[in-house]
Amino acid sequence: MNLEIEPVHVGEEEDIDIGSVENFEHEEIDYAIFRLESGFFATQGHCYCEDQTFLSEASVEGEELECASCGNTFSIVSGDPVSDLELPPLKTYDIYEEDGNIYLNL
């Protein structure tokens, strides 16, 4: 049985500036949507830290994010931890742009 899942419309390409991150909620789950020079990327919406800080509040430097609360850094592209290699990687999601619209595959 092949169940195809429809991609979720996140917004328009022009809604997110290059080098920034936005929070996106779908079915009560938060996602962090990043727009880098190399394209769009999506991760889980919260850091693993005790505060469960929204990653939309993170600082973005190149292809890395730094949690606004704990200071841990992660690769936006792969989700891999950078500052503390013992942390689990962030969950990443397929995201793409088509005709000026951004879609997230969940």
VEXKE-731626 format. One record per residue: residue number from 1; y, x, z of N, C-alpha, C in turn. Coordinates in Angstrom, 3 decimals. Each point is the difference from the previous one (the first is absolute). Layout:
BEGIN
NUM,Y,X,Z,Y,X,Z,Y,X,Z
...
***
This chain:
BEGIN
1,-1.174,0.849,0.000,1.174,-0.849,0.000,1.238,0.896,0.000
2,0.851,-0.177,-0.979,1.193,0.819,-0.144,1.223,-0.807,0.424
3,0.571,0.359,1.134,1.204,-0.676,0.479,1.199,0.891,-0.245
4,0.820,-0.395,-0.934,1.208,0.774,-0.273,1.101,-0.469,0.940
5,0.684,0.955,0.589,1.089,-0.314,0.914,1.312,0.148,-0.758
6,0.817,-1.015,0.093,1.305,0.048,-0.645,0.902,0.962,0.756
7,0.721,0.859,-0.718,0.953,0.875,0.679,1.117,-0.820,0.645
8,0.562,0.534,1.057,1.073,-0.672,0.738,1.343,0.530,-0.496
9,0.892,-0.910,-0.364,1.336,0.385,-0.455,0.825,0.434,1.206
10,0.476,1.235,-0.026,0.769,0.574,1.100,1.496,-0.249,-0.194
11,0.457,0.129,-1.222,1.421,-0.151,-0.293,0.313,0.644,-1.329
12,1.276,0.247,-0.209,0.431,0.618,-1.243,0.262,1.484,0.208
13,-0.212,0.765,-1.056,0.184,1.449,0.037,1.376,0.375,0.549
14,1.019,-0.732,-0.401,1.367,0.307,0.407,0.266,-0.287,1.482
15,-0.943,-0.677,0.682,0.167,-0.324,1.417,-0.181,1.214,0.912
16,-0.672,1.038,-0.489,-0.290,1.165,0.829,0.588,1.244,-0.656
17,0.877,0.682,0.720,0.613,1.227,-0.503,-0.988,1.155,0.049
18,0.135,0.945,-0.922,-0.825,1.205,0.008,0.249,0.763,1.308
19,-1.074,0.421,0.651,0.091,0.730,1.259,0.055,-0.892,1.223
20,-0.268,-1.280,-0.187,0.075,-0.917,1.141,-1.318,-0.729,0.226
21,-0.039,-0.737,1.088,-1.191,-0.757,0.389,0.437,-1.374,0.484
22,-0.803,-1.001,-0.315,0.268,-1.371,0.421,-1.254,-0.579,0.635
23,0.188,-0.892,0.964,-1.125,-0.712,0.599,-0.320,-1.206,-0.879
24,-1.292,-0.289,-0.152,-0.439,-1.176,-0.739,-1.098,-0.662,0.815
25,0.152,-1.293,0.278,-1.000,-0.736,0.769,-0.727,-0.983,-0.909
26,-1.319,-0.005,0.112,-0.821,-0.945,-0.767,-1.130,-0.464,0.906
27,-0.086,-1.308,0.186,-1.019,-0.607,0.852,-0.044,0.662,1.375
28,1.187,0.159,0.584,0.202,0.530,1.347,-0.424,1.456,0.175
29,-0.110,0.732,-1.089,-0.297,1.437,0.035,1.178,0.728,-0.637
30,0.455,1.082,0.666,1.126,0.777,-0.499,-0.475,1.180,-0.837
31,0.748,0.269,-1.056,-0.238,1.138,-0.883,1.319,0.743,-0.162
32,-0.078,1.302,-0.189,1.183,0.802,-0.303,-0.021,0.303,-1.492
33,1.069,-0.357,-0.698,0.103,0.204,-1.445,1.016,1.114,-0.234
34,-0.452,1.081,-0.620,0.830,1.172,-0.249,0.304,0.112,-1.481
35,1.223,0.429,-0.296,0.340,0.351,-1.377,0.454,1.451,-0.001
36,-0.807,0.838,-0.628,0.300,1.422,-0.111,0.350,0.321,-1.444
37,0.425,1.216,-0.246,0.268,0.439,-1.376,-1.231,-0.204,-0.875
38,-1.191,0.185,0.594,-1.258,-0.079,-0.757,-0.565,-1.413,-0.107
39,0.671,-0.998,0.576,-0.463,-1.378,-0.135,-0.039,-0.751,1.317
40,-0.725,-1.117,-0.016,-0.126,-0.854,1.176,-1.298,0.308,0.732
41,0.054,-0.102,1.348,-1.159,0.243,0.846,0.022,-1.019,1.130
42,-1.174,-0.316,0.538,-0.098,-0.963,1.096,-0.977,0.506,1.054
43,0.389,-0.166,1.260,-0.860,0.358,1.125,-0.012,-1.156,0.991
44,-0.819,0.165,1.033,0.045,-0.952,1.107,1.427,-0.056,0.523
45,0.332,-1.071,0.688,1.384,-0.206,0.404,0.422,0.636,1.297
46,-0.959,0.443,0.826,0.320,0.538,1.317,-0.636,1.367,0.201
47,0.655,0.827,0.809,-0.551,1.293,0.399,-1.098,-0.225,1.039
48,-0.839,1.005,0.182,-1.055,-0.063,1.001,0.505,0.234,1.418
49,1.246,0.416,0.150,0.522,0.358,1.314,-0.010,-1.201,0.946
50,0.198,0.297,1.261,-0.030,-1.020,1.045,0.981,-1.135,-0.273
51,1.159,0.324,-0.580,1.020,-1.011,-0.279,-0.301,-0.860,-1.224
52,-0.999,0.414,-0.818,-0.330,-0.738,-1.232,1.256,-0.229,-0.850
53,0.801,1.056,-0.142,1.278,-0.073,-0.698,-0.195,-0.348,-1.481
54,0.874,-0.865,-0.502,-0.018,-0.332,-1.420,0.248,1.272,-0.807
55,-0.810,0.239,-1.004,0.215,1.165,-0.863,1.207,-0.191,-0.906
56,0.496,-1.219,-0.099,1.232,-0.231,-0.759,1.202,0.614,0.717
57,-0.175,0.410,1.255,1.051,0.674,0.751,-0.149,1.520,-0.089
58,-1.023,0.470,-0.695,-0.279,1.437,-0.100,1.039,0.704,-0.856
59,0.129,1.289,0.245,0.816,0.858,-0.863,-0.880,0.450,-1.163
60,0.556,-0.021,-1.199,-0.733,0.430,-1.184,0.609,1.299,-0.502
61,-0.845,1.009,-0.145,0.422,1.305,-0.517,-1.012,0.412,-1.061
62,0.423,-0.032,-1.258,-0.930,0.313,-1.081,-1.114,-1.024,-0.041
63,-1.248,0.461,0.165,-1.148,-0.903,-0.010,-0.617,-0.152,1.385
64,0.819,0.236,1.042,-0.478,-0.130,1.369,0.886,-0.961,0.780
65,-0.599,-0.646,1.000,0.749,-0.860,0.900,-0.133,0.546,1.413
66,1.027,-0.231,0.806,-0.030,0.364,1.406,0.256,-1.247,0.825
67,-0.937,-0.315,0.884,0.126,-1.175,0.857,1.260,0.111,0.848
68,0.772,-1.079,0.044,1.254,-0.013,0.754,-0.235,0.065,1.505
69,-1.202,-0.329,0.449,-0.281,-0.024,1.428,-0.689,1.271,0.489
70,-1.114,0.368,-0.613,-0.795,1.127,0.508,0.253,1.312,-0.730
71,0.601,-0.068,-1.192,0.298,1.216,-0.758,-1.152,0.542,-0.815
72,-1.172,-0.656,0.041,-1.110,0.464,-0.834,0.337,-0.205,-1.470
73,-0.468,0.922,-0.824,0.258,-0.091,-1.437,-1.303,-0.222,-0.755
74,0.125,-0.741,-1.100,-1.130,-0.351,-0.850,0.407,0.137,-1.464
75,-0.982,0.252,-0.847,0.222,-0.042,-1.440,0.102,-1.460,-0.417
76,1.040,-0.337,-0.712,0.153,-1.362,-0.508,-1.019,-0.263,-1.103
77,-0.291,0.999,-0.797,-0.890,-0.147,-1.149,-1.458,-0.205,0.430
78,-0.485,0.848,0.911,-1.412,-0.061,0.390,-0.233,-0.679,1.344
79,1.033,-0.087,0.831,-0.145,-0.535,1.344,-0.455,1.035,1.014
80,-0.314,1.208,-0.463,-0.521,1.037,0.884,1.043,0.453,1.013
81,-0.438,0.281,1.245,0.931,0.533,0.995,0.427,1.410,-0.379
82,1.239,0.345,0.313,0.542,1.323,-0.299,0.267,0.770,1.292
83,0.602,-0.669,0.982,0.401,0.694,1.225,-1.135,0.135,1.013
84,-0.923,-0.933,0.029,-1.117,0.020,0.944,-1.258,-0.380,-0.768
85,-0.754,1.002,-0.407,-1.153,-0.219,-0.870,-1.122,-0.786,0.671
86,0.100,-0.223,1.304,-1.025,-0.776,0.697,0.260,-1.503,-0.072
87,1.170,-0.389,-0.466,0.299,-1.418,-0.171,-0.781,-0.547,-1.185
88,-0.359,-1.275,0.037,-0.626,-0.597,-1.184,1.042,-0.157,-1.100
89,-0.431,-0.004,-1.248,0.964,-0.225,-1.084,0.515,-1.439,0.019
90,1.194,-0.188,-0.532,0.518,-1.352,-0.180,-0.805,-0.689,-1.085
91,-0.167,-1.298,0.131,-0.639,-0.767,-1.065,0.986,-0.079,-1.162
92,-0.489,0.238,-1.198,0.844,-0.103,-1.190,-0.520,-1.127,-0.885
93,0.874,-0.527,-0.824,-0.331,-1.132,-0.855,0.500,0.258,-1.406
94,-0.714,-0.540,-0.980,0.428,0.107,-1.396,1.233,-0.863,-0.212
95,0.978,0.566,-0.664,1.241,-0.706,-0.290,0.449,0.424,-1.390
96,0.605,-0.914,-0.737,0.459,0.356,-1.335,1.210,-0.839,-0.389
97,0.708,0.503,-0.987,1.177,-0.672,-0.550,-0.339,-0.471,-1.402
98,0.383,-1.229,-0.307,-0.218,-0.552,-1.338,1.168,-0.918,-0.347
99,0.666,0.309,-1.091,1.131,-0.806,-0.475,1.069,-0.200,1.079
100,0.259,1.068,0.783,1.041,-0.073,1.026,-0.435,-0.635,1.305
101,-1.256,-0.424,0.090,-0.516,-0.598,1.230,-1.007,0.936,0.655
102,-0.074,-0.072,1.335,-0.917,0.847,0.769,-1.130,-0.883,0.523
103,-1.246,0.488,-0.182,-1.182,-0.735,0.435,-0.870,0.881,0.889
104,-0.578,-0.631,1.022,-0.864,0.689,0.950,-1.400,-0.568,-0.116
105,-0.983,0.903,-0.184,-1.405,-0.414,-0.029,-0.575,0.133,1.395
106,-0.430,-1.107,0.559,-0.554,0.034,1.362,-1.500,-0.237,-0.020
***
